[in-house]
Amino acid sequence: MANKKLTLALFSGSVDKLTAAGVILGGAAAEDMDVEIFVLLQAAFAFKKENAMVNDRVAEITDKKDEFLASLKRLDAPHWTEAFRTAKEMTNVKIHICGFAGKVWHGDKLDDFIDLADDICGIGEYMTSAEEADINLFI
Amino acid sequence: MTTEELQEIKVDKTIDARGTSCPGPLLAAKKAIGQIDKGQVMEVLSADEGTKRDIPKWCNKKGYEYLGTIEESGFFKILLRK
């Protein structure tokens, strides 16, 4: 039987939402799902090499940012990049950077982004992937 | 299965995932299941409440047999057969 497929349109570049995406990827990995992630506008900013480890952006309940980040530390929760990496090691995860989003942040080449990214692609690939997916999420 | 019956089952592999939060225990189980043979029993130690429900559902989807959960002090043991 073919693996089920999760397609994720990842728009957010904030640490809280990227952390949530990492948790969902863990669930997909546990179930051997095929995963395709399309890194859109603000997420492409977070995926740039110089930005990925900077934890100063939290989109929701911003007045709790310090508590949130401290809790991640207290719980020994992996950084979102590590959660994504673990999922990549455990199941078939492909991470595509949206070409337009890359250019918005002056990232034209794959080498401008962290090594989790597999390629730079256009929106047509997202449409095809979403059509085929069993689960399609926008975060 | 009663707790007494669960305690008598011979465990072939123990995974201690008490230091991790969701989805850590589930991923630890996923990683370890490849290291045991069909028919062998694995126990997952966890203090993460969601794991109690995640592992049985995961077993069901993957074709493993969920045997039961033993409550301990501050954590629990989830037993499954591959």
Backbone of each chain as ProteinMPNN parsed JSONL, in Angstrom:
{"seq_chain_A": "MANKKLTLALFSGSVDKLTAAGVILGGAAAEDMDVEIFVLLQAAFAFKKENAMVNDRVAEITDKKDEFLASLKRLDAPHWTEAFRTAKEMTNVKIHICGFAGKVWHGDKLDDFIDLADDICGIGEYMTSAEEADINLFI", "coords_chain_A": {"N_chain_A": [[0.845, -1.197, 0.0], [0.55, 2.211, -0.836], [2.291, 4.927, 0.765], [0.639, 7.288, 2.916], [0.036, 10.776, 2.271], [1.249, 13.945, 3.258], [0.841, 17.308, 2.681], [2.287, 20.41, 3.178], [1.762, 23.768, 3.374], [3.843, 26.095, 4.259], [3.827, 29.018, 5.698], [4.425, 30.72, 7.809], [7.015, 32.417, 9.624], [7.612, 32.359, 12.23], [8.8, 31.348, 15.46], [7.079, 29.941, 17.148], [5.03, 28.871, 15.502], [6.566, 27.449, 13.678], [7.607, 25.58, 15.398], [5.303, 24.171, 16.07], [4.746, 23.121, 13.558], [6.895, 21.413, 13.368], [6.248, 19.52, 15.325], [3.984, 18.355, 14.188], [5.162, 17.284, 11.93], [6.649, 15.327, 13.173], [4.642, 13.556, 13.952], [3.771, 12.756, 11.438], [6.057, 11.49, 10.545], [6.225, 9.329, 12.294], [4.234, 7.783, 11.308], [5.123, 7.047, 8.876], [4.506, 8.697, 6.703], [4.583, 10.245, 3.459], [5.972, 13.398, 2.93], [5.557, 16.695, 1.811], [6.861, 19.874, 1.88], [6.145, 23.215, 1.399], [7.817, 26.088, 1.35], [6.837, 29.142, 2.082], [6.346, 32.72, 1.926], [7.042, 34.254, 4.682], [8.137, 32.136, 5.992], [10.226, 31.437, 4.351], [12.031, 33.399, 4.951], [12.754, 32.607, 7.549], [14.018, 30.252, 6.917], [16.382, 31.031, 5.793], [19.928, 30.923, 5.945], [21.175, 32.711, 7.763], [19.145, 33.312, 9.479], [17.808, 31.154, 10.649], [18.413, 30.138, 13.233], [17.749, 32.162, 14.899], [15.845, 33.136, 17.509], [13.792, 35.145, 17.779], [11.274, 35.731, 16.919], [7.926, 35.496, 17.371], [4.721, 34.737, 16.562], [2.165, 34.504, 17.685], [0.387, 35.381, 20.698], [2.31, 37.419, 21.636], [3.214, 38.705, 23.909], [3.962, 36.703, 25.556], [6.297, 35.684, 24.73], [8.889, 35.308, 25.903], [8.34, 33.518, 27.972], [7.396, 31.374, 26.521], [9.673, 30.623, 24.998], [11.392, 29.993, 27.084], [10.066, 27.823, 28.143], [10.285, 25.943, 26.109], [12.949, 25.371, 26.405], [13.005, 24.378, 29.033], [11.499, 22.074, 28.745], [13.15, 20.685, 27.208], [12.705, 20.621, 24.517], [13.211, 19.977, 21.072], [14.872, 22.319, 18.884], [13.092, 23.882, 16.189], [14.35, 23.406, 13.746], [15.749, 21.089, 14.27], [13.672, 19.301, 14.801], [12.5, 19.195, 12.278], [14.651, 18.082, 10.926], [14.892, 15.572, 12.127], [12.485, 14.416, 11.314], [12.988, 14.299, 8.593], [14.968, 12.397, 8.562], [13.595, 10.157, 9.266], [11.405, 9.667, 7.642], [10.072, 10.116, 4.285], [10.681, 13.213, 3.444], [10.321, 16.14, 1.681], [11.577, 19.339, 1.122], [10.649, 22.293, -0.204], [11.633, 25.427, -1.384], [9.824, 28.286, -2.042], [10.21, 29.979, -5.043], [9.652, 32.711, -5.519], [9.293, 33.642, -2.903], [11.84, 33.249, -1.93], [13.284, 35.158, -3.388], [12.169, 37.493, -2.387], [13.461, 37.736, 0.02], [16.062, 38.078, -0.786], [17.209, 35.662, -1.526], [18.304, 33.74, -3.862], [19.425, 31.361, -4.525], [19.699, 27.853, -3.782], [21.668, 27.44, -1.947], [21.532, 29.619, -0.295], [19.913, 28.984, 1.745], [19.119, 27.012, 4.72], [20.429, 23.675, 5.162], [18.35, 21.89, 5.168], [16.587, 22.382, 3.167], [15.514, 21.224, -0.004], [15.138, 21.99, -2.666], [14.415, 24.713, -4.99], [11.314, 25.925, -5.969], [8.36, 26.353, -8.077], [4.931, 27.564, -7.817], [3.256, 25.827, -9.077], [4.059, 23.238, -8.511], [3.29, 23.001, -5.89], [0.506, 23.053, -6.166], [0.004, 20.664, -7.541], [0.998, 18.814, -5.687], [-0.691, 19.31, -3.5], [-3.125, 18.533, -4.537], [-2.804, 15.82, -4.658], [-2.535, 15.081, -2.039], [-3.287, 13.447, 1.118], [-3.609, 14.8, 3.442], [-3.695, 18.261, 3.778], [-2.146, 21.094, 4.772], [-2.068, 24.49, 5.974], [0.177, 26.548, 7.424]], "CA_chain_A": [[0.0, 0.0, 0.0], [1.348, 3.441, -0.894], [2.237, 5.75, 1.975], [-0.228, 8.464, 2.866], [0.826, 11.967, 1.962], [0.96, 15.225, 3.894], [1.394, 18.496, 2.033], [2.249, 21.524, 4.131], [2.104, 25.109, 2.914], [4.41, 26.704, 5.466], [3.932, 30.459, 5.457], [4.908, 31.452, 8.984], [8.428, 32.393, 9.948], [7.765, 32.564, 13.673], [9.29, 30.151, 16.142], [5.982, 29.136, 17.716], [4.362, 28.105, 14.449], [7.53, 26.487, 13.133], [7.685, 24.496, 16.386], [4.086, 23.36, 15.874], [4.938, 22.371, 12.306], [7.841, 20.347, 13.687], [5.516, 18.477, 16.066], [3.143, 17.656, 13.204], [6.069, 16.47, 11.102], [6.977, 14.143, 13.974], [3.506, 12.635, 13.826], [3.792, 12.201, 10.068], [7.21, 10.581, 10.462], [5.892, 8.108, 13.039], [3.311, 7.002, 10.487], [5.77, 6.815, 7.565], [3.862, 9.445, 5.628], [5.396, 11.076, 2.576], [5.675, 14.792, 3.277], [6.123, 17.764, 0.994], [6.694, 21.17, 2.538], [6.375, 24.351, 0.518], [8.226, 27.175, 2.234], [6.327, 30.368, 1.481], [6.942, 34.02, 2.235], [7.794, 34.531, 5.905], [8.904, 30.934, 6.32], [11.473, 31.485, 3.581], [12.938, 34.244, 5.755], [13.27, 31.776, 8.645], [14.867, 29.186, 6.364], [17.683, 31.535, 5.341], [20.998, 30.466, 6.841], [21.491, 33.662, 8.828], [17.971, 33.569, 10.316], [17.14, 29.942, 11.157], [18.613, 29.892, 14.655], [17.393, 33.364, 15.661], [14.526, 32.85, 18.106], [13.18, 36.372, 18.282], [9.998, 35.996, 16.263], [6.799, 34.679, 17.806], [3.596, 35.417, 15.942], [0.976, 34.462, 18.524], [0.578, 35.838, 22.089], [3.683, 37.937, 21.634], [3.65, 39.108, 25.254], [4.433, 35.497, 26.258], [7.408, 35.129, 23.962], [9.984, 34.846, 26.767], [7.875, 32.319, 28.684], [7.34, 30.297, 25.535], [11.031, 30.167, 24.682], [11.935, 29.354, 28.29], [9.407, 26.52, 28.287], [10.916, 25.016, 25.147], [14.222, 24.977, 27.013], [12.697, 23.563, 30.216], [10.991, 20.776, 28.284], [14.19, 20.102, 26.353], [12.097, 20.413, 23.195], [14.191, 20.298, 20.033], [14.629, 23.485, 18.038], [12.279, 23.438, 15.035], [15.2, 22.867, 12.686], [16.08, 19.713, 14.64], [12.454, 18.506, 14.612], [12.389, 18.979, 10.83], [15.734, 17.18, 10.515], [14.525, 14.227, 12.6], [11.431, 13.911, 10.42], [13.63, 13.962, 7.309], [15.733, 11.152, 8.734], [12.708, 9.023, 9.561], [10.445, 9.404, 6.567], [10.387, 10.83, 3.053], [10.273, 14.619, 3.538], [10.973, 17.035, 0.721], [11.323, 20.728, 1.487], [10.8, 23.161, -1.38], [11.561, 26.866, -1.134], [9.111, 29.015, -3.098], [11.164, 30.848, -5.724], [9.272, 34.11, -5.29], [9.584, 33.948, -1.494], [13.292, 33.359, -1.793], [13.73, 36.446, -3.931], [11.734, 38.562, -1.479], [14.492, 37.864, 1.07], [17.371, 38.07, -1.446], [17.75, 34.312, -1.594], [18.032, 33.223, -5.205], [20.027, 30.049, -4.712], [19.447, 26.88, -2.716], [22.749, 27.59, -0.967], [21.21, 30.716, 0.62], [19.009, 28.458, 2.776], [19.683, 25.93, 5.529], [20.58, 22.451, 4.359], [17.106, 21.107, 5.158], [15.873, 22.657, 1.914], [15.918, 20.326, -1.083], [15.179, 22.683, -3.953], [13.597, 25.919, -5.14], [10.294, 25.512, -6.939], [7.261, 27.26, -8.362], [3.676, 27.239, -7.136], [2.612, 24.706, -9.77], [4.378, 21.987, -7.802], [2.433, 22.946, -4.707], [-0.86, 22.705, -6.564], [-0.009, 19.226, -7.846], [1.188, 18.087, -4.433], [-1.894, 19.459, -2.67], [-4.187, 17.72, -5.156], [-2.536, 14.41, -4.385], [-2.312, 14.844, -0.605], [-4.353, 13.009, 2.009], [-3.754, 15.921, 4.383], [-3.097, 19.48, 3.239], [-2.201, 22.092, 5.84], [-1.448, 25.811, 5.813], [0.59, 27.046, 8.75]], "C_chain_A": [[0.886, 1.254, 0.0], [1.212, 4.218, 0.41], [1.22, 6.875, 1.8], [0.649, 9.704, 2.715], [0.3, 13.206, 2.676], [1.621, 16.328, 3.082], [1.2, 19.681, 2.969], [2.673, 22.805, 3.429], [2.548, 25.872, 4.155], [4.687, 28.169, 5.181], [4.673, 31.167, 6.589], [6.408, 31.329, 9.171], [8.66, 32.55, 11.434], [8.052, 31.239, 14.375], [8.152, 29.296, 16.698], [5.308, 28.282, 16.638], [5.305, 27.09, 13.806], [7.688, 25.304, 14.09], [6.477, 23.573, 16.246], [4.203, 22.518, 14.598], [5.877, 21.195, 12.541], [7.177, 19.198, 14.43], [4.653, 17.662, 15.094], [4.006, 16.775, 12.296], [6.479, 15.205, 11.843], [5.88, 13.098, 13.878], [3.476, 11.978, 12.466], [4.921, 11.183, 9.919], [6.902, 9.259, 11.154], [5.005, 7.197, 12.195], [3.846, 6.756, 9.076], [5.055, 7.531, 6.427], [4.917, 10.078, 4.723], [4.988, 12.526, 2.824], [6.314, 15.718, 2.259], [5.806, 19.091, 1.666], [7.043, 22.263, 1.534], [6.588, 25.579, 1.39], [7.881, 28.497, 1.561], [6.87, 31.598, 2.221], [7.732, 34.168, 3.541], [8.616, 33.323, 6.349], [10.227, 30.915, 5.569], [12.501, 32.373, 4.282], [13.582, 33.404, 6.853], [14.207, 30.691, 8.143], [16.203, 29.711, 5.831], [18.735, 31.231, 6.407], [21.216, 31.408, 8.027], [20.331, 33.858, 9.807], [17.47, 32.353, 11.092], [17.271, 29.776, 12.664], [18.273, 31.112, 15.521], [15.964, 33.2, 16.191], [13.818, 34.114, 18.571], [11.842, 36.692, 17.622], [8.941, 35.001, 16.728], [5.53, 35.395, 17.369], [2.367, 35.508, 16.839], [1.349, 34.843, 19.961], [2.006, 36.359, 22.33], [4.155, 38.359, 23.028], [4.141, 37.914, 26.076], [5.664, 34.896, 25.583], [8.497, 34.548, 24.872], [9.595, 33.565, 27.499], [7.856, 31.115, 27.733], [8.731, 29.733, 25.25], [11.677, 29.479, 25.883], [11.336, 27.968, 28.469], [9.988, 25.494, 27.32], [12.209, 24.477, 25.733], [13.968, 24.022, 28.184], [12.26, 22.161, 29.814], [12.01, 20.043, 27.41], [13.62, 19.772, 24.967], [13.118, 20.775, 22.123], [13.826, 21.586, 19.306], [13.893, 23.017, 16.78], [13.128, 22.861, 13.915], [15.566, 21.405, 12.98], [14.87, 18.794, 14.455], [12.252, 18.194, 13.121], [13.43, 17.957, 10.38], [15.414, 15.739, 10.912], [13.481, 13.619, 11.675], [12.037, 13.502, 9.075], [14.394, 12.654, 7.396], [14.821, 9.936, 8.818], [11.696, 8.71, 8.475], [10.825, 10.262, 5.356], [9.818, 12.251, 3.116], [11.043, 15.424, 2.505], [10.574, 18.47, 1.059], [11.663, 21.623, 0.298], [10.689, 24.628, -0.952], [10.84, 27.501, -2.32], [10.073, 30.031, -3.723], [10.895, 32.325, -5.488], [9.629, 34.523, -3.861], [11.082, 34.106, -1.277], [13.787, 34.714, -2.241], [13.329, 37.606, -3.028], [12.816, 38.828, -0.424], [15.903, 37.761, 0.49], [18.026, 36.689, -1.397], [17.377, 33.679, -2.925], [18.467, 31.774, -5.37], [19.712, 29.152, -3.526], [20.456, 27.056, -1.584], [22.503, 28.748, 0.005], [20.401, 30.223, 1.821], [19.665, 27.319, 3.554], [19.594, 24.61, 4.762], [19.371, 21.521, 4.417], [16.386, 21.249, 3.824], [16.418, 21.78, 0.795], [16.019, 21.031, -2.432], [14.363, 23.971, -3.892], [12.576, 25.609, -6.222], [9.232, 26.594, -7.133], [5.968, 26.75, -7.749], [2.946, 26.071, -7.808], [2.855, 23.388, -9.052], [3.538, 21.849, -6.546], [1.02, 22.5, -5.085], [-0.976, 21.199, -6.824], [0.083, 18.409, -6.562], [-0.075, 18.126, -3.578], [-3.048, 18.615, -3.214], [-4.052, 16.255, -4.786], [-2.566, 14.06, -2.903], [-3.542, 14.285, 0.1], [-4.65, 14.078, 3.06], [-3.032, 17.11, 3.792], [-3.258, 20.586, 4.27], [-1.563, 23.401, 5.407], [-1.097, 26.316, 7.207], [1.335, 28.352, 8.55]], "O_chain_A": [[1.855, 1.335, 0.754], [0.175, 4.18, 1.072], [0.974, 7.347, 0.691], [1.847, 9.675, 2.998], [-0.899, 13.481, 2.701], [2.824, 16.282, 2.826], [0.107, 19.922, 3.481], [3.801, 22.917, 2.949], [1.729, 26.248, 4.994], [5.659, 28.513, 4.509], [5.449, 32.093, 6.355], [6.998, 30.28, 8.912], [9.777, 32.842, 11.862], [7.613, 30.172, 13.947], [8.249, 28.069, 16.719], [5.049, 27.099, 16.855], [4.883, 25.995, 13.434], [7.877, 24.168, 13.656], [6.608, 22.35, 16.296], [3.808, 21.353, 14.571], [5.684, 20.115, 11.984], [7.501, 18.034, 14.195], [4.603, 16.434, 15.173], [3.619, 15.661, 11.943], [6.639, 14.145, 11.239], [6.152, 11.906, 13.74], [3.19, 10.787, 12.347], [4.767, 10.156, 9.259], [7.272, 8.193, 10.66], [5.029, 5.977, 12.357], [3.112, 6.311, 8.193], [5.004, 7.022, 5.308], [6.014, 10.406, 5.175], [3.8, 12.838, 2.917], [7.475, 15.544, 1.89], [4.655, 19.394, 1.979], [8.1, 22.234, 0.904], [5.676, 26.047, 2.072], [8.534, 28.918, 0.606], [7.768, 31.48, 3.054], [8.962, 34.204, 3.513], [9.653, 33.465, 6.997], [11.233, 30.433, 6.089], [13.703, 32.119, 4.207], [14.792, 33.47, 7.07], [15.099, 30.256, 8.872], [17.067, 28.919, 5.455], [18.461, 31.278, 7.606], [21.418, 30.959, 9.155], [20.502, 34.495, 10.846], [16.776, 32.51, 12.096], [16.332, 29.316, 13.314], [18.486, 31.094, 16.733], [15.006, 33.135, 15.422], [13.287, 34.135, 19.681], [11.336, 37.806, 17.754], [9.066, 33.798, 16.496], [5.292, 36.536, 17.764], [1.613, 36.478, 16.765], [2.488, 34.649, 20.386], [2.776, 35.805, 23.114], [5.356, 38.37, 23.299], [4.678, 38.094, 27.17], [6.024, 33.746, 25.834], [8.972, 33.436, 24.644], [10.401, 32.644, 27.634], [8.246, 30.005, 28.094], [8.936, 28.519, 25.259], [12.416, 28.507, 25.727], [12.024, 27.042, 28.899], [10.161, 24.325, 27.666], [12.533, 23.298, 25.587], [14.629, 22.991, 28.311], [12.614, 21.18, 30.468], [11.763, 18.933, 26.939], [14.001, 18.785, 24.338], [13.819, 21.779, 22.254], [12.651, 21.91, 19.129], [14.058, 21.873, 16.357], [12.701, 21.944, 13.213], [15.678, 20.588, 12.066], [15.011, 17.654, 14.011], [11.882, 17.079, 12.752], [13.143, 17.08, 9.564], [15.634, 14.806, 10.139], [13.578, 12.451, 11.298], [11.649, 12.489, 8.493], [14.461, 11.895, 6.429], [15.224, 8.822, 8.482], [11.186, 7.591, 8.406], [11.781, 11.035, 5.406], [8.631, 12.466, 2.873], [12.273, 15.387, 2.466], [9.397, 18.776, 1.254], [12.811, 21.696, -0.14], [9.757, 25.008, -0.244], [11.211, 27.272, -3.472], [10.674, 30.842, -3.019], [11.827, 33.102, -5.279], [10.187, 35.595, -3.629], [11.53, 34.982, -0.537], [14.602, 35.346, -1.57], [14.061, 38.589, -2.913], [13.056, 39.969, -0.029], [16.838, 37.395, 1.202], [19.242, 36.57, -1.245], [16.277, 33.152, -3.093], [17.959, 31.051, -6.227], [19.487, 29.626, -2.413], [20.136, 26.846, -0.414], [23.188, 28.851, 1.022], [20.224, 30.953, 2.796], [20.647, 26.733, 3.099], [18.79, 24.457, 3.842], [19.372, 20.47, 3.776], [15.662, 20.347, 3.401], [17.63, 21.611, 0.661], [16.884, 20.706, -3.244], [13.716, 24.276, -2.89], [12.931, 25.087, -7.279], [9.219, 27.61, -6.437], [5.916, 25.637, -7.225], [2.118, 25.407, -7.183], [1.976, 22.529, -8.991], [3.124, 20.752, -6.172], [0.417, 21.671, -4.403], [-1.925, 20.55, -6.385], [-0.655, 17.442, -6.372], [-0.481, 17.116, -3.004], [-3.84, 18.058, -2.454], [-5.042, 15.543, -4.621], [-2.616, 12.884, -2.542], [-4.678, 14.594, -0.258], [-5.787, 14.236, 3.504], [-1.888, 16.992, 3.351], [-4.379, 20.972, 4.603], [-0.645, 23.424, 4.587], [-1.97, 26.488, 8.058], [1.781, 28.963, 9.52]]}, "seq_chain_B": "MTTEELQEIKVDKTIDARGTSCPGPLLAAKKAIGQIDKGQVMEVLSADEGTKRDIPKWCNKKGYEYLGTIEESGFFKILLRK", "coords_chain_B": {"N_chain_B": [[-6.3, -6.648, 29.576], [-5.053, -7.283, 32.826], [-3.238, -5.23, 35.215], [-1.512, -6.863, 36.654], [-1.218, -9.032, 34.937], [-0.028, -7.745, 32.769], [2.371, -7.028, 33.921], [3.655, -9.409, 34.072], [4.451, -10.064, 31.576], [7.071, -10.888, 29.367], [9.507, -8.63, 28.565], [11.14, -7.538, 25.684], [12.482, -5.337, 24.789], [13.249, -2.162, 26.116], [12.292, 1.194, 26.03], [13.28, 4.238, 27.133], [11.652, 7.079, 27.327], [11.219, 9.189, 28.958], [12.29, 11.705, 29.253], [11.364, 13.295, 27.254], [9.004, 15.3, 25.39], [5.838, 15.211, 23.644], [6.321, 15.12, 20.144], [8.173, 13.213, 21.026], [8.236, 10.623, 22.552], [6.735, 8.983, 20.825], [8.213, 9.078, 18.475], [10.534, 7.917, 19.423], [9.62, 5.355, 19.881], [8.99, 4.619, 17.295], [11.559, 4.644, 16.123], [12.757, 2.576, 17.544], [11.299, 0.283, 17.049], [12.134, -1.004, 14.816], [14.238, -2.443, 15.689], [13.503, -4.735, 16.937], [12.173, -8.086, 16.661], [9.419, -9.53, 14.829], [6.698, -10.366, 16.868], [8.049, -9.976, 19.199], [8.224, -8.119, 22.337], [7.902, -4.725, 23.224], [8.505, -2.104, 25.545], [7.499, 1.191, 26.321], [8.643, 3.818, 28.154], [7.162, 6.628, 29.534], [6.371, 10.005, 30.453], [4.648, 11.64, 29.373], [1.501, 12.677, 28.871], [-0.119, 12.549, 26.547], [0.988, 10.515, 25.105], [-0.058, 8.118, 25.971], [-2.375, 7.789, 24.557], [-1.547, 8.123, 21.973], [0.254, 6.019, 21.306], [-1.301, 3.548, 21.319], [-3.026, 4.134, 19.147], [-1.209, 4.475, 17.09], [-0.105, 1.907, 17.014], [-2.319, 0.485, 16.091], [-2.605, 1.541, 13.518], [-0.201, 0.749, 12.349], [-0.189, -1.948, 12.532], [0.699, -3.282, 14.808], [0.462, -4.926, 18.019], [-1.189, -3.487, 20.611], [-0.684, -3.827, 23.991], [-1.18, -2.875, 26.579], [-1.218, -0.489, 29.334], [0.842, 0.313, 32.05], [0.567, 1.938, 35.053], [2.897, 3.887, 36.744], [4.781, 5.512, 39.37], [4.608, 8.756, 38.654], [5.167, 8.297, 36.017], [4.535, 6.151, 33.141], [4.232, 2.833, 31.732], [4.108, 1.653, 28.514], [3.039, -1.095, 26.78], [3.719, -3.076, 23.927], [3.305, -5.4, 21.224], [5.251, -6.45, 18.507]], "CA_chain_B": [[-5.305, -7.315, 30.405], [-4.895, -6.592, 34.109], [-1.881, -4.745, 35.475], [-0.692, -8.014, 37.069], [-0.901, -9.792, 33.716], [0.928, -6.947, 31.987], [3.675, -7.049, 34.603], [4.281, -10.724, 33.902], [4.898, -10.234, 30.185], [8.516, -10.733, 29.155], [9.782, -7.484, 27.695], [12.373, -7.746, 24.922], [13.194, -4.056, 24.626], [12.676, -1.031, 26.855], [12.67, 2.526, 25.544], [13.001, 5.241, 28.162], [11.416, 8.369, 26.67], [10.646, 10.058, 29.995], [12.824, 13.063, 29.172], [10.9, 14.002, 26.056], [7.587, 15.635, 25.238], [5.242, 14.873, 22.353], [6.141, 13.718, 19.733], [9.386, 12.464, 21.344], [8.04, 9.191, 22.841], [6.235, 8.294, 19.633], [9.346, 8.943, 17.555], [11.456, 6.946, 20.029], [9.019, 4.038, 19.624], [9.144, 4.366, 15.853], [12.963, 4.324, 15.863], [13.156, 1.324, 18.207], [10.512, -0.88, 16.612], [12.932, -1.692, 13.801], [15.319, -3.213, 16.333], [12.978, -5.986, 17.497], [11.584, -8.997, 15.671], [7.962, -9.749, 14.906], [6.341, -11.229, 17.995], [8.716, -9.512, 20.427], [7.493, -7.091, 23.079], [8.642, -3.502, 23.566], [7.801, -1.191, 26.445], [7.905, 2.586, 26.194], [8.428, 4.569, 29.387], [6.879, 8.021, 29.195], [5.619, 10.804, 31.419], [3.887, 12.563, 28.529], [0.133, 12.139, 28.937], [-0.659, 12.285, 25.212], [1.564, 9.274, 24.577], [-0.957, 7.013, 26.329], [-3.375, 7.636, 23.485], [-0.863, 8.077, 20.673], [0.875, 4.714, 20.999], [-2.315, 2.573, 20.874], [-3.509, 4.501, 17.792], [-0.093, 4.194, 16.181], [-0.056, 0.436, 16.894], [-3.45, 0.085, 15.264], [-2.325, 1.909, 12.127], [0.981, 0.073, 11.838], [-0.358, -3.398, 12.607], [1.294, -3.848, 16.014], [-0.556, -5.212, 19.035], [-1.086, -2.723, 21.864], [-0.998, -4.77, 25.063], [-1.752, -2.166, 27.728], [-0.395, 0.533, 29.992], [1.022, 0.148, 33.499], [0.819, 3.216, 35.722], [3.921, 3.901, 37.784], [4.769, 6.79, 40.064], [5.137, 9.862, 37.859], [5.306, 7.922, 34.603], [3.813, 4.923, 32.829], [4.876, 1.929, 30.774], [3.18, 1.216, 27.468], [3.556, -2.338, 26.196], [3.188, -3.453, 22.614], [3.958, -6.534, 20.567], [5.435, -6.196, 17.073]], "C_chain_B": [[-5.151, -6.552, 31.725], [-3.448, -6.129, 34.271], [-0.961, -5.906, 35.848], [-0.271, -8.83, 35.843], [0.132, -9.057, 32.865], [2.324, -7.027, 32.592], [4.407, -8.374, 34.41], [4.807, -10.955, 32.477], [6.402, -10.006, 30.079], [8.76, -9.613, 28.135], [11.124, -7.689, 27.003], [13.171, -6.461, 24.757], [12.47, -2.956, 25.393], [13.215, 0.27, 26.284], [12.293, 3.529, 26.633], [12.893, 6.613, 27.497], [10.881, 9.381, 27.672], [11.155, 11.491, 29.919], [12.263, 13.878, 28.022], [9.396, 14.268, 26.102], [7.139, 15.22, 23.845], [5.889, 15.699, 21.237], [7.333, 12.814, 20.07], [9.165, 10.982, 21.622], [7.579, 8.383, 21.623], [7.383, 8.057, 18.64], [10.368, 7.947, 18.094], [10.941, 5.524, 19.776], [9.211, 3.644, 18.167], [10.578, 3.941, 15.517], [13.292, 2.92, 16.371], [12.447, 0.095, 17.644], [11.269, -1.682, 15.549], [13.998, -2.597, 14.392], [14.812, -4.491, 16.985], [12.31, -6.799, 16.388], [10.074, -9.069, 15.867], [7.666, -10.718, 16.044], [6.989, -10.8, 19.303], [7.957, -8.326, 21.031], [8.422, -5.919, 23.409], [7.826, -2.712, 24.58], [8.39, 0.201, 26.29], [7.592, 3.273, 27.518], [8.234, 6.036, 29.022], [6.158, 8.701, 30.348], [4.743, 11.811, 30.67], [2.476, 11.998, 28.316], [-0.422, 11.756, 27.562], [-0.171, 10.964, 24.626], [0.662, 8.075, 24.848], [-1.988, 6.75, 25.243], [-2.719, 7.49, 22.124], [-0.357, 6.679, 20.33], [-0.175, 3.669, 20.596], [-2.822, 2.86, 19.456], [-2.448, 4.181, 16.746], [0.026, 2.68, 15.942], [-1.14, -0.042, 15.927], [-3.176, 0.362, 13.787], [-1.192, 1.078, 11.528], [0.892, -1.452, 11.932], [0.372, -4.052, 13.77], [0.177, -4.052, 17.049], [-0.287, -4.385, 20.296], [-1.541, -3.622, 23.001], [-1.619, -4.091, 26.279], [-0.755, -1.207, 28.336], [-0.354, 0.276, 31.496], [1.358, 1.514, 34.087], [1.9, 3.032, 36.781], [3.864, 5.262, 38.458], [5.423, 7.87, 39.193], [5.413, 9.529, 36.4], [4.474, 6.669, 34.346], [4.587, 4.116, 31.804], [3.826, 1.477, 29.779], [3.787, -0.007, 26.79], [2.91, -2.631, 24.85], [3.976, -4.632, 22.055], [4.044, -6.256, 19.07], [4.783, -7.304, 16.244]], "O_chain_B": [[-5.124, -5.321, 31.736], [-2.553, -6.578, 33.554], [0.198, -5.954, 35.435], [0.877, -9.261, 35.729], [1.046, -9.668, 32.312], [3.325, -7.087, 31.878], [5.626, -8.45, 34.566], [5.519, -11.926, 32.218], [6.935, -9.046, 30.635], [8.277, -9.66, 27.003], [12.127, -7.979, 27.655], [14.392, -6.494, 24.603], [11.247, -2.833, 25.33], [14.418, 0.432, 26.08], [11.125, 3.648, 27.002], [13.901, 7.23, 27.151], [10.176, 10.318, 27.299], [10.525, 12.4, 30.46], [12.647, 15.032, 27.835], [8.635, 13.56, 26.761], [7.96, 14.916, 22.979], [5.991, 16.915, 21.393], [7.487, 11.756, 19.461], [9.824, 10.145, 21.005], [7.994, 7.24, 21.43], [7.502, 6.983, 18.049], [10.996, 7.218, 17.325], [11.717, 4.611, 19.495], [9.546, 2.503, 17.848], [10.796, 3.013, 14.738], [14.012, 2.167, 15.715], [12.958, -1.019, 17.758], [11.066, -2.888, 15.407], [14.59, -3.417, 13.69], [15.604, -5.257, 17.533], [11.939, -6.276, 15.338], [9.54, -8.719, 16.919], [8.307, -11.762, 16.165], [6.551, -11.198, 20.382], [7.181, -7.641, 20.366], [9.568, -6.107, 23.817], [6.6, -2.655, 24.488], [9.6, 0.374, 26.149], [6.442, 3.312, 27.955], [9.039, 6.616, 28.293], [5.435, 8.065, 31.115], [4.172, 12.72, 31.272], [2.297, 10.97, 27.663], [-1.117, 10.749, 27.432], [-0.824, 10.37, 23.768], [0.618, 7.131, 24.059], [-2.418, 5.614, 25.043], [-3.25, 6.827, 21.233], [-0.519, 6.211, 19.203], [0.036, 2.96, 19.612], [-3.022, 1.939, 18.665], [-2.752, 3.682, 15.662], [0.231, 2.235, 14.812], [-0.889, -0.875, 15.057], [-3.472, -0.461, 12.921], [-1.219, 0.745, 10.344], [1.785, -2.161, 11.47], [0.639, -5.253, 13.731], [-0.89, -3.444, 16.97], [0.732, -4.572, 20.962], [-2.664, -4.128, 22.98], [-2.487, -4.666, 26.936], [0.397, -1.123, 27.911], [-1.385, 0.05, 32.129], [2.316, 2.163, 33.668], [1.82, 2.127, 37.611], [2.992, 6.075, 38.148], [6.642, 7.887, 39.022], [5.845, 10.391, 35.634], [3.784, 6.185, 35.243], [5.465, 4.626, 31.108], [2.771, 0.974, 30.167], [4.91, 0.042, 26.287], [1.705, -2.452, 24.669], [5.149, -4.829, 22.373], [3.057, -5.878, 18.438], [4.832, -7.266, 15.015]]}, "name": "protein", "num_of_chains": 2, "seq": "MANKKLTLALFSGSVDKLTAAGVILGGAAAEDMDVEIFVLLQAAFAFKKENAMVNDRVAEITDKKDEFLASLKRLDAPHWTEAFRTAKEMTNVKIHICGFAGKVWHGDKLDDFIDLADDICGIGEYMTSAEEADINLFIMTTEELQEIKVDKTIDARGTSCPGPLLAAKKAIGQIDKGQVMEVLSADEGTKRDIPKWCNKKGYEYLGTIEESGFFKILLRK"}
